[in-house]
C-alpha cells in the first residue's frame, strides 16, 4: 500500500481554491486530510506550502492561521516524503 501523509485541511483548501495542481484526498477528518505520498501533485503543494511558510506572503493579507497551516503542511509533507 502507498504511504499516506496527514496534512492540515486549511492550507490544502486554500491551495486547491487557487486552481493549483492538488493531490487527491484519500480520506479526511474534521481538521486533516490524507494524501498519497506518490501523487505527482504533492510537489506543487509542498512548494506552495514552503512559499507561505517561508515568509513569501504578507501575513496581514492571508492571516496567521493560513501561514501556520502552511508551516504544518510543509513539515508533514517533508516528513512523509523522507520515509
C-alpha positions, 0 to 999 in steps of 0.5 A: 500500500502507498504511504499516506501523509496527514496534512492540515485541511486549511492550507490544502483548501486554500491551495486547491481554491487557487486552481493549483495542481492538488493531490487527491484526498484519500480520506479526511477528518474534521481538521486533516486530510490524507494524501498519497505520498506518490501523487505527482501533485504533492510537489506543487503543494509542498512548494506552495506550502514552503512559499507561505511558510517561508515568509513569501506572503504578507501575513496581514493579507492571508492571516496567521492561521493560513501561514501556520497551516502552511508551516504544518503542511510543509513539515508533514509533507517533508516528513512523509516524503523522507520515509 
